[in-house]
């Protein structure tokens, strides 16, 4: 399977994170938010 180079912007990733943390968010909203986060760039580890 080919690797996709799509990335979600930091702003969109932050919004998606808030949706996932909100217990009132619908299942569809959480599914879309999770999909967006899978495309977010990896965070660099602090040493």
Chimera marker file (.cmm) of the C-alpha trace (Angstrom):
<marker_set name="trace">
<marker id="1" x="0.000" y="0.000" z="0.000" r="1" g="1" b="0" radius="0.5"/>
<marker id="2" x="1.349" y="3.431" z="-0.913" r="1" g="1" b="0" radius="0.5"/>
<marker id="3" x="2.074" y="5.856" z="1.879" r="1" g="1" b="0" radius="0.5"/>
<marker id="4" x="0.115" y="9.109" z="1.678" r="1" g="1" b="0" radius="0.5"/>
<marker id="5" x="1.872" y="12.377" z="2.416" r="1" g="1" b="0" radius="0.5"/>
<marker id="6" x="-1.267" y="14.186" z="3.539" r="1" g="1" b="0" radius="0.5"/>
<marker id="7" x="-1.012" y="16.134" z="6.768" r="1" g="1" b="0" radius="0.5"/>
<marker id="8" x="-3.571" y="17.922" z="8.872" r="1" g="1" b="0" radius="0.5"/>
<marker id="9" x="-2.761" y="21.477" z="9.919" r="1" g="1" b="0" radius="0.5"/>
<marker id="10" x="-1.916" y="22.159" z="13.545" r="1" g="1" b="0" radius="0.5"/>
<marker id="11" x="-5.124" y="24.176" z="13.937" r="1" g="1" b="0" radius="0.5"/>
<marker id="12" x="-7.273" y="21.341" z="12.586" r="1" g="1" b="0" radius="0.5"/>
<marker id="13" x="-5.461" y="18.783" z="14.735" r="1" g="1" b="0" radius="0.5"/>
<marker id="14" x="-6.110" y="20.892" z="17.828" r="1" g="1" b="0" radius="0.5"/>
<marker id="15" x="-9.804" y="21.145" z="16.975" r="1" g="1" b="0" radius="0.5"/>
<marker id="16" x="-9.977" y="17.392" z="16.379" r="1" g="1" b="0" radius="0.5"/>
<marker id="17" x="-8.354" y="16.741" z="19.740" r="1" g="1" b="0" radius="0.5"/>
<marker id="18" x="-10.972" y="18.878" z="21.478" r="1" g="1" b="0" radius="0.5"/>
<marker id="19" x="-13.760" y="16.934" z="19.746" r="1" g="1" b="0" radius="0.5"/>
<marker id="20" x="-12.334" y="13.619" z="20.925" r="1" g="1" b="0" radius="0.5"/>
<marker id="21" x="-12.018" y="14.860" z="24.515" r="1" g="1" b="0" radius="0.5"/>
<marker id="22" x="-15.604" y="16.168" z="24.602" r="1" g="1" b="0" radius="0.5"/>
<marker id="23" x="-17.945" y="13.470" z="25.937" r="1" g="1" b="0" radius="0.5"/>
<marker id="24" x="-20.894" y="15.206" z="24.234" r="1" g="1" b="0" radius="0.5"/>
<marker id="25" x="-19.401" y="14.846" z="20.727" r="1" g="1" b="0" radius="0.5"/>
<marker id="26" x="-21.279" y="12.542" z="18.383" r="1" g="1" b="0" radius="0.5"/>
<marker id="27" x="-19.830" y="9.280" z="17.147" r="1" g="1" b="0" radius="0.5"/>
<marker id="28" x="-19.561" y="10.686" z="13.610" r="1" g="1" b="0" radius="0.5"/>
<marker id="29" x="-17.702" y="13.757" z="14.855" r="1" g="1" b="0" radius="0.5"/>
<marker id="30" x="-15.249" y="11.572" z="16.770" r="1" g="1" b="0" radius="0.5"/>
<marker id="31" x="-14.710" y="9.362" z="13.721" r="1" g="1" b="0" radius="0.5"/>
<marker id="32" x="-13.901" y="12.395" z="11.566" r="1" g="1" b="0" radius="0.5"/>
<marker id="33" x="-11.648" y="13.846" z="14.253" r="1" g="1" b="0" radius="0.5"/>
<marker id="34" x="-9.762" y="10.572" z="14.599" r="1" g="1" b="0" radius="0.5"/>
<marker id="35" x="-9.278" y="10.431" z="10.848" r="1" g="1" b="0" radius="0.5"/>
<marker id="36" x="-7.866" y="13.968" z="10.873" r="1" g="1" b="0" radius="0.5"/>
<marker id="37" x="-5.440" y="13.122" z="13.661" r="1" g="1" b="0" radius="0.5"/>
<marker id="38" x="-4.068" y="10.103" z="11.817" r="1" g="1" b="0" radius="0.5"/>
<marker id="39" x="-2.879" y="12.552" z="9.164" r="1" g="1" b="0" radius="0.5"/>
<marker id="40" x="-1.347" y="14.983" z="11.686" r="1" g="1" b="0" radius="0.5"/>
<marker id="41" x="2.446" y="15.338" z="11.634" r="1" g="1" b="0" radius="0.5"/>
<marker id="42" x="4.308" y="13.411" z="14.309" r="1" g="1" b="0" radius="0.5"/>
<marker id="43" x="5.413" y="15.378" z="17.348" r="1" g="1" b="0" radius="0.5"/>
<marker id="44" x="9.163" y="15.485" z="17.910" r="1" g="1" b="0" radius="0.5"/>
<marker id="45" x="10.280" y="13.857" z="21.131" r="1" g="1" b="0" radius="0.5"/>
<marker id="46" x="12.032" y="16.060" z="23.674" r="1" g="1" b="0" radius="0.5"/>
<marker id="47" x="15.391" y="14.837" z="24.868" r="1" g="1" b="0" radius="0.5"/>
<link id1="1" id2="2" r="1" g="1" b="0" radius="0.2"/>
<link id1="2" id2="3" r="1" g="1" b="0" radius="0.2"/>
<link id1="3" id2="4" r="1" g="1" b="0" radius="0.2"/>
<link id1="4" id2="5" r="1" g="1" b="0" radius="0.2"/>
<link id1="5" id2="6" r="1" g="1" b="0" radius="0.2"/>
<link id1="6" id2="7" r="1" g="1" b="0" radius="0.2"/>
<link id1="7" id2="8" r="1" g="1" b="0" radius="0.2"/>
<link id1="8" id2="9" r="1" g="1" b="0" radius="0.2"/>
<link id1="9" id2="10" r="1" g="1" b="0" radius="0.2"/>
<link id1="10" id2="11" r="1" g="1" b="0" radius="0.2"/>
<link id1="11" id2="12" r="1" g="1" b="0" radius="0.2"/>
<link id1="12" id2="13" r="1" g="1" b="0" radius="0.2"/>
<link id1="13" id2="14" r="1" g="1" b="0" radius="0.2"/>
<link id1="14" id2="15" r="1" g="1" b="0" radius="0.2"/>
<link id1="15" id2="16" r="1" g="1" b="0" radius="0.2"/>
<link id1="16" id2="17" r="1" g="1" b="0" radius="0.2"/>
<link id1="17" id2="18" r="1" g="1" b="0" radius="0.2"/>
<link id1="18" id2="19" r="1" g="1" b="0" radius="0.2"/>
<link id1="19" id2="20" r="1" g="1" b="0" radius="0.2"/>
<link id1="20" id2="21" r="1" g="1" b="0" radius="0.2"/>
<link id1="21" id2="22" r="1" g="1" b="0" radius="0.2"/>
<link id1="22" id2="23" r="1" g="1" b="0" radius="0.2"/>
<link id1="23" id2="24" r="1" g="1" b="0" radius="0.2"/>
<link id1="24" id2="25" r="1" g="1" b="0" radius="0.2"/>
<link id1="25" id2="26" r="1" g="1" b="0" radius="0.2"/>
<link id1="26" id2="27" r="1" g="1" b="0" radius="0.2"/>
<link id1="27" id2="28" r="1" g="1" b="0" radius="0.2"/>
<link id1="28" id2="29" r="1" g="1" b="0" radius="0.2"/>
<link id1="29" id2="30" r="1" g="1" b="0" radius="0.2"/>
<link id1="30" id2="31" r="1" g="1" b="0" radius="0.2"/>
<link id1="31" id2="32" r="1" g="1" b="0" radius="0.2"/>
<link id1="32" id2="33" r="1" g="1" b="0" radius="0.2"/>
<link id1="33" id2="34" r="1" g="1" b="0" radius="0.2"/>
<link id1="34" id2="35" r="1" g="1" b="0" radius="0.2"/>
<link id1="35" id2="36" r="1" g="1" b="0" radius="0.2"/>
<link id1="36" id2="37" r="1" g="1" b="0" radius="0.2"/>
<link id1="37" id2="38" r="1" g="1" b="0" radius="0.2"/>
<link id1="38" id2="39" r="1" g="1" b="0" radius="0.2"/>
<link id1="39" id2="40" r="1" g="1" b="0" radius="0.2"/>
<link id1="40" id2="41" r="1" g="1" b="0" radius="0.2"/>
<link id1="41" id2="42" r="1" g="1" b="0" radius="0.2"/>
<link id1="42" id2="43" r="1" g="1" b="0" radius="0.2"/>
<link id1="43" id2="44" r="1" g="1" b="0" radius="0.2"/>
<link id1="44" id2="45" r="1" g="1" b="0" radius="0.2"/>
<link id1="45" id2="46" r="1" g="1" b="0" radius="0.2"/>
<link id1="46" id2="47" r="1" g="1" b="0" radius="0.2"/>
</marker_set>
